[in-house]
């Protein structure tokens, strides 16, 4: 059983849902990213996606695009992001870590080489938004050979046959995109979200995590009423671009994580000191 599957099993045993956080690795620095991941884990976040920055992040909205540019300017690359993962594991970090990136960065060093190095560093899964199911055979085989979960996507526009195909190939969890378009904070989640998650759950027992547009505890509650986890990115990443002293940045991210994680536990409240209502 993968570390991701183990985490979802633990959540089920506790009667709660998951919170998956995204950070752009290297924003504002690799050393700060290391502290931020530990702060997220201490706050109760169940998994962390580390964005391996790419110059043309087609699925990302302006907040995460800006974070990727800051990370690239700070020198983040495949080598030192994998070194960051290895350092986190050496620190004793136990929660699942996923790399979210684009296929060019996997192809450049070679698919098998990239997967081998990621697994050796301590990565548990890969999220590649520009690799459709129909073109995933090579990366799926390479990832599976070293125990990496390749996360499959579904969207509101996915027809039933595509949902079944993604479900058949899924490992770790299925990433359900809440709405078409790019990542970013939204005022409200689409009304078709429940129907989409139910359509996925009708054909698989693999956990479903919903991302895109989730930024507030009430949205986490809405998502986890039907799905197994909520994925939050821009709400965390925007703090990294505010020019805060490191200790203040880490504390803000920690508090936000605690607030959002509360939304996965029935009957708990939250303190909205740093949760903004933004479009």
VOSE-106665 format. One record per residue (C-alpha): residue in three letters; x, y, z. Coordinates in nm, 3 decimals. Layout:
BEGIN
   miza         X         Y         Z
    Ala         X         Y         Z
...
***
This chain:
BEGIN
   miza         X         Y         Z
    Unk     0.000     0.000     0.000
    Unk     0.138     0.341    -0.097
    Unk     0.184     0.620     0.155
    Unk    -0.108     0.801    -0.015
    Unk    -0.339     0.500     0.021
    Unk    -0.230     0.461     0.383
    Unk    -0.320     0.823     0.454
    Unk    -0.669     0.787     0.312
    Unk    -0.715     0.467     0.513
    Unk    -0.612     0.655     0.827
    Unk    -0.857     0.935     0.749
    Unk    -1.140     0.685     0.704
    Unk    -1.056     0.526     1.039
    Unk    -1.082     0.870     1.200
    Unk    -1.409     0.956     1.026
    Unk    -1.264     1.266     0.864
    Unk    -1.166     1.389     0.520
    Unk    -0.835     1.502     0.378
    Unk    -0.671     1.837     0.310
    Unk    -0.405     1.851     0.038
    Unk    -0.198     2.171     0.016
    Unk    -0.003     2.301    -0.281
    Unk     0.317     2.507    -0.263
    Unk     0.543     2.620    -0.545
    Unk     0.875     2.465    -0.445
    Unk     1.138     2.736    -0.409
    Unk     0.896     3.025    -0.354
    Unk     1.028     3.240    -0.199
    Unk     1.326     3.007    -0.143
    Unk     1.393     2.636    -0.106
    Unk     1.487     2.683     0.260
    Unk     1.158     2.858     0.328
    Unk     0.967     2.591     0.135
    Unk     1.118     2.335     0.372
    Unk     0.989     2.523     0.675
    Unk     0.648     2.574     0.512
    Unk     0.600     2.203     0.443
    Unk     0.678     2.121     0.805
    Unk     0.435     2.393     0.919
    Unk     0.163     2.246     0.698
    Unk     0.222     1.898     0.841
    Unk     0.217     2.031     1.196
    Unk    -0.114     2.206     1.122
    Unk    -0.272     1.876     1.018
    Unk    -0.244     1.889     0.638
    Unk    -0.262     1.534     0.506
    Unk    -0.052     1.566     0.190
    Unk     0.153     1.834     0.016
    Unk     0.186     1.896    -0.356
    Unk     0.518     2.056    -0.439
    Unk     0.501     2.242    -0.766
    Unk     0.816     2.184    -0.972
    Unk     0.820     2.522    -1.147
    Unk     0.787     2.536    -1.524
    Unk     0.805     2.839    -1.751
    Unk     0.469     2.772    -1.921
    Unk     0.228     2.644    -1.653
    Unk    -0.084     2.617    -1.868
    Unk    -0.320     2.487    -1.597
    Unk    -0.226     2.749    -1.339
    Unk    -0.393     3.080    -1.268
    Unk    -0.211     3.410    -1.211
    Unk    -0.128     3.349    -0.843
    Unk     0.050     3.018    -0.903
    Unk     0.204     3.140    -1.231
    Unk     0.362     3.428    -1.040
    Unk     0.483     3.186    -0.772
    Unk     0.644     2.965    -1.038
    Unk     0.824     3.265    -1.184
    Unk     0.951     3.367    -0.839
    Unk     1.072     3.011    -0.777
    Unk     1.250     2.995    -1.113
    Unk     1.412     3.332    -1.047
    Unk     1.529     3.200    -0.709
    Unk     1.697     2.905    -0.884
    Unk     1.449     2.621    -0.827
    Unk     1.498     2.328    -1.064
    Unk     1.442     1.954    -1.080
    Unk     1.764     1.869    -0.898
    Unk     1.721     2.095    -0.599
    Unk     1.348     2.033    -0.564
    Unk     1.416     1.659    -0.538
    Unk     1.693     1.744    -0.290
    Unk     1.428     1.936    -0.093
    Unk     1.208     1.627    -0.084
    Unk     1.501     1.415     0.035
    Unk     1.579     1.671     0.305
    Unk     1.219     1.667     0.426
    Unk     1.230     1.288     0.451
    Unk     1.561     1.309     0.635
    Unk     1.391     1.549     0.877
    Unk     1.140     1.273     0.953
    Unk     0.843     1.406     0.755
    Unk     0.589     1.124     0.716
    Unk     0.298     1.269     0.519
    Unk     0.270     1.197     0.145
    Unk     0.452     1.433    -0.089
    Unk     0.355     1.475    -0.454
    Unk     0.529     1.653    -0.738
    Unk     0.301     1.862    -0.956
    Unk     0.466     1.968    -1.282
    Unk     0.447     1.953    -1.661
    Unk     0.563     1.673    -1.888
    Unk     0.852     1.864    -2.044
    Unk     1.036     1.848    -1.713
    Unk     0.980     1.471    -1.698
    Unk     1.084     1.410    -2.058
    Unk     1.399     1.622    -2.036
    Unk     1.595     1.387    -1.805
    Unk     1.412     1.079    -1.937
    Unk     1.086     0.941    -1.803
    Unk     1.234     0.640    -1.625
    Unk     1.522     0.843    -1.487
    Unk     1.290     1.112    -1.352
    Unk     1.061     0.858    -1.185
    Unk     1.352     0.667    -1.033
    Unk     1.504     0.984    -0.889
    Unk     1.170     1.109    -0.757
    Unk     1.094     0.781    -0.582
    Unk     1.446     0.763    -0.437
    Unk     1.407     1.115    -0.295
    Unk     1.081     1.024    -0.121
    Unk     0.812     1.142    -0.362
    Unk     0.487     0.943    -0.342
    Unk     0.294     1.061    -0.646
    Unk     0.301     1.265    -0.966
    Unk     0.044     1.517    -1.088
    Unk     0.091     1.602    -1.456
    Unk    -0.199     1.814    -1.583
    Unk    -0.080     1.817    -1.945
    Unk    -0.069     1.437    -1.983
    Unk    -0.410     1.309    -2.097
    Unk    -0.517     0.955    -2.014
    Unk    -0.473     0.851    -2.378
    Unk    -0.104     0.951    -2.375
    Unk    -0.009     0.832    -2.029
    Unk     0.113     0.477    -2.098
    Unk     0.487     0.552    -2.079
    Unk     0.477     0.764    -1.764
    Unk     0.228     0.529    -1.598
    Unk     0.453     0.230    -1.654
    Unk     0.764     0.413    -1.534
    Unk     0.590     0.553    -1.227
    Unk     0.432     0.221    -1.136
    Unk     0.764     0.040    -1.163
    Unk     0.909     0.248    -0.878
    Unk     0.595     0.277    -0.666
    Unk     0.486     0.629    -0.763
    Unk     0.113     0.697    -0.787
    Unk     0.026     0.876    -1.113
    Unk    -0.278     1.088    -1.035
    Unk    -0.557     1.085    -1.294
    Unk    -0.781     1.385    -1.367
    Unk    -1.152     1.421    -1.430
    Unk    -1.337     1.744    -1.504
    Unk    -1.697     1.868    -1.530
    Unk    -1.672     1.812    -1.906
    Unk    -1.550     1.450    -1.878
    Unk    -1.793     1.208    -2.047
    Unk    -1.881     0.883    -1.867
    Unk    -1.639     0.673    -2.072
    Unk    -1.349     0.905    -1.985
    Unk    -1.440     0.894    -1.616
    Unk    -1.441     0.514    -1.629
    Unk    -1.103     0.511    -1.806
    Unk    -0.949     0.744    -1.545
    Unk    -1.101     0.534    -1.267
    Unk    -0.959     0.213    -1.415
    Unk    -0.608     0.361    -1.425
    Unk    -0.622     0.557    -1.100
    Unk    -0.371     0.513    -0.821
    Unk    -0.357     0.715    -0.500
    Unk    -0.656     0.936    -0.570
    Unk    -0.849     1.089    -0.856
    Unk    -0.808     1.465    -0.900
    Unk    -1.151     1.611    -0.976
    Unk    -1.123     1.960    -1.124
    Unk    -1.410     2.162    -0.977
    Unk    -1.453     2.386    -1.281
    Unk    -1.306     2.441    -1.625
    Unk    -1.028     2.696    -1.661
    Unk    -0.719     2.747    -1.446
    Unk    -0.639     2.737    -1.077
    Unk    -0.725     3.028    -0.849
    Unk    -0.942     3.149    -0.563
    Unk    -1.315     3.167    -0.639
    Unk    -1.612     3.309    -0.449
    Unk    -1.824     2.999    -0.496
    Unk    -1.797     2.646    -0.623
    Unk    -2.004     2.526    -0.920
    Unk    -2.341     2.359    -0.856
    Unk    -2.249     2.058    -1.073
    Unk    -1.964     1.962    -0.839
    Unk    -2.168     1.711    -0.639
    Unk    -2.293     1.535    -0.952
    Unk    -1.940     1.509    -1.092
    Unk    -1.799     1.355    -0.774
    Unk    -2.092     1.115    -0.748
    Unk    -2.034     1.007    -1.109
    Unk    -1.674     0.922    -1.026
    Unk    -1.762     0.742    -0.704
    Unk    -2.020     0.534    -0.888
    Unk    -1.743     0.359    -1.084
    Unk    -1.452     0.338    -0.838
    Unk    -1.354     0.306    -0.473
    Unk    -1.042     0.516    -0.532
    Unk    -1.055     0.834    -0.321
    Unk    -1.163     1.154    -0.497
    Unk    -0.995     1.486    -0.418
    Unk    -1.139     1.812    -0.553
    Unk    -0.921     2.105    -0.652
    Unk    -0.937     2.447    -0.826
    Unk    -1.106     2.738    -0.654
    Unk    -1.109     2.616    -0.293
    Unk    -0.981     2.871    -0.044
    Unk    -1.209     2.891     0.261
    Unk    -1.319     2.651     0.535
    Unk    -1.681     2.659     0.421
    Unk    -1.570     2.557     0.072
    Unk    -1.364     2.275     0.219
    Unk    -1.675     2.163     0.409
    Unk    -1.882     2.176     0.090
    Unk    -1.627     1.971    -0.103
    Unk    -1.560     1.712     0.165
    Unk    -1.931     1.654     0.217
    Unk    -1.914     1.456    -0.107
    Unk    -1.542     1.400    -0.181
    Unk    -1.260     1.242     0.017
    Unk    -1.030     1.545     0.018
    Unk    -1.002     1.910    -0.078
    Unk    -0.698     2.051    -0.258
    Unk    -0.599     2.411    -0.181
    Unk    -0.326     2.598    -0.366
    Unk    -0.365     2.967    -0.440
    Unk    -0.485     3.050    -0.089
    Unk    -0.149     2.932     0.046
    Unk     0.068     3.050    -0.242
    Unk    -0.051     3.410    -0.236
    Unk     0.110     3.457     0.107
    Unk     0.447     3.363    -0.043
    Unk     0.429     3.668    -0.270
    Unk     0.351     3.919     0.003
    Unk     0.713     3.986     0.097
    Unk     0.661     3.882     0.458
    Unk     0.945     3.799     0.696
    Unk     0.994     3.423     0.695
    Unk     0.864     3.369     1.048
    Unk     0.545     3.563     0.971
    Unk     0.493     3.381     0.640
    Unk     0.531     3.043     0.809
    Unk     0.286     3.142     1.083
    Unk     0.025     3.270     0.838
    Unk     0.045     2.951     0.634
    Unk     0.021     2.742     0.951
    Unk    -0.289     2.929     1.074
    Unk    -0.458     2.907     0.734
    Unk    -0.387     2.533     0.721
    Unk    -0.538     2.484     1.065
    Unk    -0.850     2.677     0.962
    Unk    -0.892     2.480     0.641
    Unk    -0.822     2.146     0.806
    Unk    -1.099     2.222     1.054
    Unk    -1.336     2.213     0.757
    Unk    -1.260     1.842     0.710
    Unk    -1.365     1.751     1.064
    Unk    -1.739     1.742     1.139
    Unk    -1.852     1.975     1.414
    Unk    -1.544     2.197     1.436
    Unk    -1.517     2.570     1.379
    Unk    -1.242     2.798     1.254
    Unk    -1.070     3.130     1.313
    Unk    -1.079     3.336     0.994
    Unk    -0.795     3.578     1.074
    Unk    -0.616     3.517     0.745
    Unk    -0.887     3.372     0.518
    Unk    -0.986     3.638     0.264
    Unk    -1.302     3.639     0.055
    Unk    -1.156     3.703    -0.290
    Unk    -1.273     3.642    -0.643
***
